[in-house]
């Protein structure tokens, strides 16, 4: 039976110890294994102690759990994590499944992980720091392994009134930046933007209509001129008939009425 001959503290990690043993084969003292301080205390490991194979394996197993636990704690120190995030992280670190299960059980018992608390905190953070809509936040939570019932409960932190308020702010900002496109295209692009950000059709309809400030004819004409000049430069080399057809097609696709397009072409003719 092997006997522990010496225990030393590791230089780079004061919480781990190197254990040396004499296996009785005439080789004298040899390094046997390293161990966490908590496991050392739990098994009362000390110089002169005899270890059989079963005890050795049990100590190693508990030490593997402790190492994985420390990895998880360090990972959690950066921010709250879901259970799935912890599992995925430990899998990436090549920790065996039985050990991961032990670590998850311990973390749950100590209330270091709680998917419901995590989901509620995540929704609040996203609402306060991003312009994501509930559908995108819901997808994020699903990817983090949050159960449907829990994520639906957490999304109560993002009520309809607040969704409309945030969608309205996005809409106003968008409209200000896209003044030089047709009203029709502006509205279409805004609806697509809000949909990508995760807002429902109900919220989009309300927000777009509330933020909508119909352009005066002069404003829409300015937009036609702005877009028309770009198209003009592209097709100015064509003959008159082809030029007009290309201009009409291009500006119509951009959402402008034929009346405004005709006015733009007339202006170009007068100035040519």
N, C-alpha and C positions, 0 to 999 in steps of 0.2 A: 504493500500500500504506500502511496506517495505521501511525503511529509513536507509541509510548508517550512521553508528555511529562512525566508526573508521577504519582507513587504516594503516597497519603496514608493514614494510619491513621484508621479510623473512631473518632469520639469515644465512642460508646456501646458499641462492641465492639472491643477492642484486637486481637482475632484476625482481624479482617477489614479489607481495604484497598480504597480507592477508586482506580480506575485511570482516568487521563485520557489522551486520544489526540488527535492531529492527523490528520484524514482527508485533508488536502491539497486541500480544496475552498475554501480562502480564508477559512474560518470560524475558523481557529485552534484553540486547545485546547478540547476538550469532554469532559465526563464520559462514559466508555464503559461501565464495568461495575464491580461490586464482586467481591471474590474472597477466599477463605479463605487464611490464612497458609500452610497445608500445600500448597495448590495453587500458591500464589505461589512457594514454595521448589522444589516438584517441577518446575515449568516454567521456573525461573530467570528469572522475569519482572522486568524492570528498565527504568529510564528509557533511551530511545533504541532499544529493541527494536522490530523491525517484526513485525506480525502479519498473516498472510493470513486469508482467510475460514475455511479449514479449521482452522487453529490456534485461531482465535477460538472456533469451535464446540466444538472438543475441550476447550478450557479451561473453557468454560461448562458443558459436560456433566460434567466432573470436579468442578467447583464445586457443581453441583446434587447430585451424589452426596455430597459432603462435608457440605453443609447437611442433607441427609436423614439422614446418618450421625450428625451431632451431635444431631438431634432424637431419634433412636433411643437414643443414649447417655444423654441427659437423662431419657428415659422409663424406661430401665433403672435409672437411679440410685435410683429410688424403691423398687423391689423387683425380684426375678427375674421374667422374662416368658417366655412361650412364643413360638415363632416366629410363630404365627398372631396373637398379641396385638400383636407388633411390626408385622406386615404390616397389620393392621386399623388400627392407629394412624397409620401412614404414609399409608394410603389416605384416612383422614379428613383428613389434612393436605394432601390433593390432590397427593401425590407420584406421578409416573408409574411404571408397572409396571417398565420396564427399570431404572430407578434403584433401586426397591425391591429388585429381584433382586440388584443389585450390593451394596446395603447388607446384605442378609441373608447373602450369601456372605462378606462381610468380617467381620461379627459372628460368624458360625459359625467361620471360620478363626481368629479371635482368642479363641474360646471364651467369648464374652460371652453367647451363647445356646446352650443344649443342652437339648432337650426332655426327655431322660431324667433329667438332673439336676434340671430344673425340676419334673418330675412327682413325683419322690421327695421333694424338699423340700416341695412343696405338700401331699402326703399327710401328712408328718410334722407340718407346721404345723396342718393341720386336726384331726388326732388330738389334738394337745397343747392346742389353744386352743378347740375347738368340740365339740359333741356330735353332729356329723353322722355318719351311718353310711356304710359303703362305697359303697352304691348312689348316694347323693347326691354323694359325692366323685367317683365315676366319671363322673357326668353333668357335673359341673363341669369335669373334665379334658377331656371330649369337646368341650365348648363352647369350650375354649381350644385346640382343634385337636390334642390329643395322640392319637397313633395307638393303636389297640387293644392291640397287643403291648406298647407302652411303659407304658400306664396299668395293665395287668394286672400287670406287673412291679413298678410303683410301689406298687400296693395290697398287695403282700407286706409292706409296712411297717405294715399294719393287720391283724395275725393274728386268727384266730377268738377266741382267749382274751381278747384286748384288746377285741374287739367286744362280747363277752358282759359283760365288766367294765363298760364304759361304758353299755351298755344296762341293766344292773342298777342303776347309780347313777341313771339317768333314771327307772327304774321305782319305786325307793324314794322318790325325791323326789315323783313324781307321786302315789303312793298316800297320802303324808302330806298333800298339798294337797287331795286329793279324798276325804277320809274320810266326808263327808256325802252320798255317793251310794251306790246299791246296789252290792254286790259284783259283780254281773253287768255293770252298766253301767261300773263302774270298770275292769274287766278289758277290756271292749270298747274303751273310749276309750284305754286305755294301749296296746293293740295297734295301734290306728290311729295314735297318736302316733309310736310306734317305726317304723312302716311309712313314715310321711311323712318321718321323719328319715333314712331310707335303710338300715334294717337288714333283713336277710333274715328269712323266716318261721322258719327254723331258730333263729336267734339270738333272735328275739322270743319264741318258744315257751319256750326255756330261761330267758331273763331274767324273763319274766312269772311263770313257775312258781316260780322261785327266790325272787323278791321277794314272792311272794304270801303274805300273812298272812291266812288266812280270818277273817272277822269273827265275833266271838261274837254270840249272839242279841241281847244287850243293845246291842252296838255297832250292829248292823244295825237294831235298833228305834230307836235314836237317829237314824239316817239317815232312816228312814221318817218320824219325827216332823218332822225338819228340812224334808224335801221336802213332807211332807203339809201342814204349816202354810201353805206358799206356795200349794198347790192349794186348801186350805180357804178362804183369803181370796178366791180367785178365784170359787169356786162357793157360798159361804155364803148367798147370796141365793136359791138354788133350794129347791124343796120337798124333803122328806126323801128320797124315792125317787130323784129326779133327782140330788140332791146325792151320794148314795152311789154311784150309777152313774158319775158323773163322777170322783169320788175314786178309785174302783177302777180305772177305765180309765187315768187319768193316772199313778197310782203303779205300775200293772202295766207300763206302757210304760217306766217308769224302772227296771225290772228287779227290783222287789220281789215277794216271794212273796205269794200270796193270804192265807196265814195271818197274816203280819205286817200286811198291809193291813187285814184284819178287826180285828186288835188295835188298830190306830190308830183306826179308825172307832168301835170300842167305847169307847175312851178319850175321844174327842170327845163321844160321847153321854153319858157319865157326867159330864163336866164342863160340859155345856150346861144 
